[in-house]
């Protein structure tokens, strides 16, 4: 009995049999307590009298199973996992053992051998996440799921398009949808505008982690994100309208709109083919008649008949909310910059200047721009790339009958000085070197692609001052007798 270890159930049987031998309980009562038959209790008591406590232990205890993995194989597997096949995950390692070493072991057996030896798999399997079915929202307009579906909607009759759609969680209907060339902020502004104009303002929307709704990376900062903080332009608009935004962390979380997109890729594609739709505008016009029929066929009744859509407050201008807003500081020459373009601001009076003040630049979904200061629209002109005459065709938000008299004189005055090239004179300047020609060509090409002076200087390893001189020159610059770059340009 030296070194004998009994389990809890075996210890209970030993204690009960000792009480039987002490004649404190009968064998029949002991068999009832242990849940055994009286005949088996007699056999157990007889064995206890002959072998002692060893009789209560299982007979195979301490005996190695015949199907056990040999110890030599275990040592070999552990050695190979630490040396030759180090870094392999357990499943891959089990396959390699069978292919190259002739050791056929199941993945679970291999995993047990390596885990007991302290060798964890470098690539662990992700444990399954528990998911629970969510009930529908109780009222229509309480909860909308939104998403975009990029698909070959026209089946080769036109370019690929993206369908932006919203699904009401309570009824399963599509309050509005719109085709766009891509999934962008302007498209979702149009989608929300259609929903609000038809039904009202919803309570909450459920979206994915698209960059329209959430910044791609926490550390990534665009110019708009610095102005809005952690909000996107769409998030700022939803906050102004009092709409709660919920960001889904998986496609399954917004499965209703995901499934609806798949249904549209089946039914809508077929109906677009039947009417031979081949353009974006035709597809949007077809949607106006398709959605009511679709909702009538597949919509369900909400649990509560009251609508959760709120009417839009008359004090809110929907157009000025559903747009991108940027804060700009006016330069000393009354200009602001936006996306490599410069806009000249014209005050209502020639004696007033916006220099140094803050203005709001609004970019609407139809790409129109508007500059606002103290709730007043400022007349704006996009300037050409180089200083010079401002053509009236580039004016925005500037109607002819509203042009100030002092500005009209400037716009209709004689065209300003024109830059004309001066022929290179070999007696005055030398021919430009190959390096100057190559640098001038690279600067002009980079500038035509929209790169800033800072980006060009960093790309070519030059100073911004030198890049500015190359950009201002109409031909490769040359050196004269001095060290400064001479520009072969004359002002006439």
Residue pairs with C-beta under 8 A, 6 or more apart in sequence:
1 52
1 53
1 54
4 53
4 54
4 57
6 14
6 53
6 56
6 57
10 56
10 57
12 34
13 34
13 44
13 56
14 48
14 53
14 56
16 25
16 30
16 33
16 34
17 30
17 44
17 45
17 48
19 25
19 30
20 26
20 27
20 30
20 45
21 45
25 33
27 38
27 41
27 42
27 45
28 38
28 41
30 41
31 37
31 38
31 40
31 41
34 41
36 44
44 55
44 56
47 55
48 55
48 56
69 105
69 109
69 113
73 103
74 113
76 101
76 103
77 97
77 103
77 105
77 110
77 113
77 114
78 113
78 114
78 117
78 119
80 97
80 101
81 88
81 93
81 114
81 117
81 119
82 119
85 93
85 96
87 122
88 96
88 122
89 121
89 122
89 123
90 107
90 110
90 111
90 114
90 121
91 107
93 110
93 114
94 105
94 106
94 107
94 109
94 110
97 103
97 104
97 105
97 110
98 104
98 105
105 113
111 121
114 120
114 121
131 252
136 169
136 170
136 172
136 302
136 303
137 143
137 168
137 169
137 170
137 302
137 308
138 170
138 302
138 303
138 304
139 170
139 302
139 303
139 304
139 306
139 307
139 308
140 168
140 170
140 171
140 302
140 307
140 308
140 309
141 168
141 170
141 199
141 200
141 202
141 203
141 307
141 308
141 309
141 310
142 169
142 170
142 202
142 203
142 204
142 308
143 168
143 169
143 170
143 202
143 203
143 204
143 205
143 206
144 166
144 167
144 168
144 169
144 175
144 195
144 202
144 204
144 205
144 206
145 166
145 167
145 169
145 205
145 206
145 207
145 254
145 256
145 257
146 164
146 165
146 166
146 167
146 188
146 191
146 205
146 206
146 207
146 257
147 164
147 165
147 207
147 208
147 254
147 257
147 258
147 261
148 162
148 163
148 164
148 165
148 180
148 183
148 187
148 210
149 162
149 163
149 165
149 261
149 264
149 265
150 160
150 161
150 162
150 182
150 183
151 160
151 161
151 162
151 163
151 265
151 269
152 160
153 160
153 161
153 163
153 179
153 265
153 268
153 269
153 272
153 283
154 161
154 272
154 277
154 278
154 283
155 269
155 272
155 273
157 276
157 277
157 278
158 278
158 279
158 280
159 181
161 179
161 180
161 181
161 280
161 283
162 179
162 180
162 181
162 182
162 183
162 187
163 177
163 178
163 179
163 261
163 264
163 268
164 177
164 178
164 179
164 180
164 183
164 187
164 188
164 190
164 191
165 174
165 176
165 177
165 178
165 191
165 257
165 260
165 261
165 264
166 174
166 175
166 176
166 177
166 191
166 195
166 205
166 257
167 173
167 174
167 256
167 257
167 260
168 174
168 175
169 206
169 256
170 302
170 303
171 295
171 299
171 300
171 301
171 302
172 256
172 260
172 298
172 299
172 300
173 295
173 298
173 299
174 260
174 291
174 294
174 295
175 194
175 195
175 198
175 199
176 191
176 194
176 195
176 198
176 291
177 191
177 264
177 287
177 291
178 187
178 190
178 191
178 194
178 284
178 287
179 280
179 283
179 284
179 287
180 186
180 187
180 190
180 280
181 280
183 210
183 212
184 212
185 212
185 232
185 233
185 234
185 324
185 365
186 324
186 364
186 365
186 366
186 367
187 365
188 212
188 234
189 234
189 237
189 322
189 323
189 365
190 322
190 365
192 237
192 238
192 322
193 318
193 322
193 365
195 202
196 241
196 312
196 318
197 318
199 307
199 309
200 307
200 309
200 310
200 311
200 312
201 241
201 242
201 243
201 309
201 310
201 311
201 312
202 243
202 308
202 309
202 310
203 243
203 244
203 308
203 310
204 243
204 244
204 245
204 246
205 238
205 243
205 244
205 245
205 246
206 246
206 248
206 253
206 254
206 257
207 213
207 245
207 246
207 247
207 248
207 254
208 247
208 248
208 251
208 254
209 247
209 248
209 249
211 232
212 232
212 234
213 232
213 234
213 235
213 245
213 247
214 232
214 235
214 247
215 221
215 222
215 225
215 230
215 232
223 326
224 232
224 233
224 324
224 326
225 232
227 326
227 327
228 235
228 236
231 239
233 324
233 325
235 245
236 325
237 321
237 322
237 323
238 244
238 245
240 316
240 321
241 316
241 321
242 310
248 254
251 258
252 258
267 294
268 290
271 286
271 290
272 283
272 286
275 286
277 283
277 286
312 318
319 364
320 362
322 365
323 362
323 363
323 364
323 365
324 362
324 363
325 360
325 361
325 362
325 363
326 338
326 360
326 361
326 362
326 363
327 358
327 359
327 360
327 361
328 336
328 337
328 338
328 358
328 359
328 360
328 361
328 371
329 336
329 356
329 357
329 358
329 359
330 336
330 345
330 354
330 355
330 356
330 357
330 358
330 359
331 355
332 355
332 356
333 355
334 344
334 345
334 346
334 347
334 353
334 354
334 355
335 342
335 343
335 344
335 345
335 383
336 342
336 343
336 345
336 359
336 361
336 371
337 343
338 361
338 363
338 369
340 450
340 452
341 382
341 383
342 382
342 383
343 369
343 371
343 380
343 381
343 382
343 383
344 380
344 381
344 382
344 383
344 390
345 354
345 359
345 371
345 378
345 379
345 380
346 378
346 379
346 380
346 381
346 398
346 404
346 407
347 353
347 354
347 378
348 379
348 404
349 404
350 404
350 406
354 373
354 378
357 373
358 373
359 371
359 372
359 373
359 378
360 371
360 372
360 373
361 369
361 370
361 371
361 372
362 369
362 370
362 371
362 372
363 369
364 370
368 396
369 380
369 396
369 397
370 377
370 380
370 397
371 377
371 378
371 380
371 397
372 378
377 397
378 397
379 395
379 397
379 398
379 402
379 403
379 407
380 395
380 396
380 397
380 398
381 390
381 394
381 395
381 396
381 398
382 394
382 396
383 390
383 394
384 390
384 391
384 394
388 416
389 415
389 416
390 411
392 411
403 411
417 491
417 492
418 492
419 474
419 489
419 490
419 491
420 489
420 490
420 492
421 474
421 475
421 488
421 489
421 490
422 488
422 489
422 490
423 488
424 431
424 475
424 478
424 488
428 480
429 478
429 479
429 480
429 486
429 488
430 478
430 479
430 480
431 478
432 440
432 475
432 476
432 477
432 478
436 476
436 477
436 478
437 476
439 460
439 462
439 470
440 470
440 473
440 475
440 476
440 477
441 476
442 460
443 456
443 460
443 467
443 470
443 471
444 470
444 471
446 455
446 456
446 459
446 460
447 456
447 471
451 459
453 464
453 467
453 468
453 471
454 464
456 462
456 467
457 463
457 464
457 466
457 467
460 467
466 485
469 477
469 485
469 487
470 477
472 487
472 489
473 485
473 487
473 488
473 489
474 488
474 489
475 488
477 485
477 486
477 487
477 488
478 485
478 486
478 488
479 485
479 486
480 486
